[in-house]
């Protein structure tokens, strides 16, 4: 039996998600999904977690994404699997201000399995409910599943949604993301002049020598 080691990155704060630290976890066999996210359990993010269930497979090279959206504010966080687009490719896209964070395919599969165990696919429909306060979405190829939290849901479903939401937020926050910044030619020229002026000033100071 072969085990894989998954190292977490430093957490990043988000207006939607709280910051959570996580430790390395080793995964083996059918419990791989739960063990990949075990540090989040140990830190109290989620309790009484059900056994992971495989309902959707991550396909290498095909984009699979998981997102959480608050309908009142429109704020959203998202993650996608690395084999569909490397971190360099995704984070260097200057046309995408809301670039998703990139996670390993194994991490994405683990997250899908845990979401399935909490009833994501059993409660999912293609579009958000009209009265949804927030919703989780999974997209793969041209398929989309959406699980909404609304005022009509019973307490058990709301609780399950909250637990699933906790996993998404925690994994998002422990994953480092970067955003490309567009720099205009004017900004580049100004930066070049600043560097040159600083260099000239340092050169003059060296030539003057220490004060007498």
N, C-alpha and C positions, 0 to 999 in steps of 0.2 A: 504494500500500500504506500502510495506516495503522498507526502504532505507538502503544502505550499505555505510559505510565510508571507504575510501581508503586513507591510509597514505603513502606519498612518503618518500623515503629514501634520504640520502645526495647524491648530484651528484658526479660523478667521471669523470675525463677527459679521452678523447679518441683521438687517432690520426685521427680518422674519424669524430667523433662527438664533438660538442662544449658543454660546461657545461651549464646546465639550472637548476635553482632552481624551485621547485614546492610546492604548498601548498596543504593541505588536501582538498578533494572534496567529496561532497555527491552525490550519484547517485540514481535516481528513475525512474521507468517506461521505456518507449521506448527511452528516451534520456540518458539512463545510460551510453552508450558508449562515447558520446560526453562530458558528465559531468565528467567522470573519467579522461579525458585528458584536461578539461577546463583550469587548471592552465597554460598549455603550450600555449593555445590560448591567455590568458590574458597577457602573457609575450612576445607576439609578434612572437612566433615561426611560427605560421600559421595564415593566415587571410582568411576571406570569406569562412569558412569551410562549406561544404555541410552537410546535415543531414546524420547521420550514417545509413548504410544499412547492414542488416544481409544476408550474402551469404555463410558463413562457420561457423559452430558451433564448439566450443571447446568441446571435449568429455573428461569427467573426466577420468583420468588414461591413456589417450592416448597422446602421445607427439605431440604438435603443436609448431612449431618454426617459427620465423620471422627473416630474416637476411638481411644485406646490405653489398654488396661486391663491391670494386673498382677493376676493371679488370687490370688496369695498374700496380698496386702495389700488388694485391692479398690480400690486407688487408680486413678484414671482421669483422663485429660485429653481434651478434646473441642473441636472447632471446627465452626462452621456458617456457611453463606453469608449474606451481609448482606441480600439481597433477600427472604429468608424471615422476617426480623425484624431491625430496626435495632439498632444498638448500644445506643441508649437503651432500647428495649423489652426487650432481653434482659438488660442489666445492671441494670435497675431492678426486675426481678422478685424481690421479697423472699422468695418461696416456693421459689426455686431456689438452694440453697446451692452447687450444682455447675454453675452456669451456664456454658455453653460460651463460648469466645472467638469473636468474630465477625470473619470475614475477607471481603474482597471476593469477589464471584462469580468474577472472573477468577483470583484466587489459589486458590479452591477447585477450579476446573476444572484449573488447572495441577497442583495436588496430586493430583487423581484421575488425570490422565494419567501422571504419574510413577509413582504406585503401580501403575497398570496395566502399565507397562513392566517393573516389577520382578516381575510375576507375581501381583499381588494377586487378580485375578478368576479366574485359572487355578487358584489354590489355595483360593479362598474357598468356604465352605459357609454355610448359614443360621445355625448356632449354633456357639459355641466348642467345641473338642474337650474331652473330659472331663479329659484330662491336660495341658491347655494351661497353660504358664507365664505367658504373656501373649498378648494378641491385639489385632489391628487390626480395626476395624469401620467399614463405610460404610453409612449409612442414607439412603434417599431415599423419601419417601412411605411406603408400607407394605412396601417391599422392604428387605432387610438382607443384607449380605455380611460374612462373618467369616473372617479369616485367622489361624490359631493357630500359635504356636510351641510345639512339644512335643518330648518326648524321642525320639519316633519319626522325626522329620524328618531327611532326609539333610543333609549339610554344605552343599550348594549352596542348598537351600531356606532353611536357617537363615541363611546369608550374605545372601541376597536379602531375607529378612524384616528382618534387621538394617539393611540399607541403606534400606529403605522406612521403617522405624521412625525412622531418623535424620532423614529429611525431615520426618516428622510432628512430632517433638520440636523440631526447629530452627524450623519455621514457627510452632509454638505459642509458643515462647519469645520469638520476635521480635515477637509480636503482643501489644499491650497489652490487658489486660482489667480490668474493674472489677466489684466486687460491691456490691450495695445493702446497707446496714446498717439493720436495724429499730431505731428509737428509740422508746421508750415515752413516754407522757405524763409520767410521773414524771421520766424523764431530761431531757425537754425543759424541764420546770419548773425542775429543778436547774440546767440550763445557763443559763436565763433569769436566775435569781437570781444566779448567778456573774457574768454579764455586767453586771447592774445594780450589784452590789457593787463590781466593778472600776471601773465608770464613776463611782460616787460617790466612791471613794477617789481617783481621778485628779482629780476636780473639787475635792475638799478640798485636795489638794496644790497645785493651781494657785492657789487662793484664798490659801493661806498664803504664797505667793511663795518666792523663794530664801532659803536660810538666811543669817542675818546673822553 
